[in-house]
Amino acid sequence: MAESLQQLILDNLDVHTTIQDTRSIVIPGQSEPAVSRDAQITVLGALNSLLSRDMVHFDTHEITSHVLTSEGSQVALEGSHEARVWSALPTKGQGAPVTPAQLEKQFGGELVQVGQRRAFKNGWIGKEGAGFVQILSTIEDTTRMDLLEIQSSGTLKSGERTLADLRKRKLIVQRKGQWFTVHKGPNFSTSTAKPETDLTVDMLTSGAWKTSTYKKYNFEAEGAPTTGGSLHPLLKVREEIRNIFLEMGFAEMPTGSFVESGFWCFDALFVPQQHPAREVQDTFYISDPPRSLDPEPEYYKKVSMVHERGGFGSTGYRAPWSHEETTKLLLRTHTTASSAHMLYKLAARCRGEDVEDDRPAAGKEGQKDDGFRPAKLFSIDRVFRNETTDATHLAEFHQVEGVVADRNLTLADLIGFMKVFFGKMGIKQVRFKPAYNPYTEPSLEIFAFHPMLDRWVEVGNSGMFRPEMLEPMGFPKDVRVHGWGLSLERPTMIRYGINNIRTLLGHKTSIEGIENSPAPML
Ligand SMILES: N[C@@H](Cc1ccccc1)C(=O)O
């Protein structure tokens, strides 16, 4: 319909050059001219669309018009109350007068009351005995005629006073409206075919480009806002966690490569060679190249000894030791492998190696410098586990890992630290549960109360590294090392209300509405 209205406007302009008053336009499919509000809107729509292509220009005129109320429509159809009362009466002297009761029976009380009063006032009817008779034998029902005029033109020639009167009688109401004068624009044509926006190969080969009209460039257009260039939620949360570590005095440790040896991922951490985590169902092994270089022989000797036969106060596992197992290459299952590298490096001075480190000794007063220097280190990086994937597990995720090395640390230090650390992440309620890790004793699982889920969820794993791990590296006996790890994905999912991890790490999905927003607090 919109198209045919545009066509109608253009065809009219083709003949007359201007359309003086759009109120005379009959919208295709409608029998009435464009005076109703809906019709005005339809006309404006068609004009704007032609204006956008410079096919027409137009001027807008504001008008107030009048429309009939439902009572007014009824009067326009059946006559005014007074006329109807008048028509029900006999001419004076030519029949029995009609009583008010009889009139009420015919028209209802309300109509009769108004009608009778006005007919009287007009001098149309008179009283005779107990009833009424016509005094004039013909009348002019001006109310009805005025309403019919308003119905068709929206106004009344005879003037504002009558309009005000009809408004007071609630037979009409005022409407604000618009009408338009329309002129030809620079691109005037009688064809409403949409101008082309692209020059296509088809148009070139068929020659249609010669006769096509083209849409003008709009250099003023602002363009659609782009959502590109924003940070992934995991990166945002990673940055936040990194800042928490940094403000707590931690240094970020290098995490090396994803490929690690069995020695650093497991053996150095005192994970028994027969441990189920080392099996192919849990760990991805690399087939090419299949073997790592051997670790430093002195350290290797101590690690294999503490496993096989014990030492440093431990009885060890007393199980066969396989050199092959230590050289297997795999995708690291935890960043604790990187922590092991760093701790081994940190202990270098304690092993008597010549390292550059100008930090002061950290012993008790009078204690001989054994080379130990305290450290607080963290890393946030990717790890891999050969797991069955589901809504909350993927074969890879990011691990947030931290270690604190100092003399005389206790479990209370670890718990206190965790409370502060998680508190800074917005997790105020934490609980600890004894757990088991081959490389820590005691070990604690960390649970946080999740107010949205209304339950405790596991958020991390921690513990104090065993002497079987620290002493072969060369750390003095009184040095304690805390460690803990958590996934980056879990807090991110909780924070963003994402319940499928694939939404976070999948490749095709987008997370609506969060592209440019800061990470919400938990
Ligand atoms: N490596 C442990 C986390 C951890 C790190 C350090 C000490 C204790 C636990 C894990 O993957 O869950």
The ligand as an SDF file (V2000), in Angstrom:
LIG
                    3D

 12 12  0  0  0  0  0  0  0  0999 V2000
   47.8440  -28.1690   41.2170 N   0  0  0  0  0  0  0  0  0  0  0  0
   46.6270  -28.1180   41.9540 C   0  0  0  0  0  0  0  0  0  0  0  0
   46.4570  -26.8290   42.6620 C   0  0  0  0  0  0  0  0  0  0  0  0
   47.4840  -26.6550   43.7510 C   0  0  0  0  0  0  0  0  0  0  0  0
   48.5910  -25.8940   43.5310 C   0  0  0  0  0  0  0  0  0  0  0  0
   49.5240  -25.7260   44.5290 C   0  0  0  0  0  0  0  0  0  0  0  0
   49.3360  -26.3650   45.7470 C   0  0  0  0  0  0  0  0  0  0  0  0
   48.2350  -27.1370   45.9640 C   0  0  0  0  0  0  0  0  0  0  0  0
   47.3120  -27.2860   44.9630 C   0  0  0  0  0  0  0  0  0  0  0  0
   45.4480  -28.3450   41.0230 C   0  0  0  0  0  0  0  0  0  0  0  0
   45.6700  -28.4800   39.8600 O   0  0  0  0  0  0  0  0  0  0  0  0
   44.3210  -28.3950   41.4520 O   0  0  0  0  0  0  0  0  0  0  0  0
  1  2  1  0
  2  3  1  0
  2 10  1  0
  3  4  1  0
  4  5  1  0
  4  9  2  0
  5  6  2  0
  6  7  1  0
  7  8  2  0
  8  9  1  0
 10 11  2  0
 10 12  1  0
M  END
$$$$
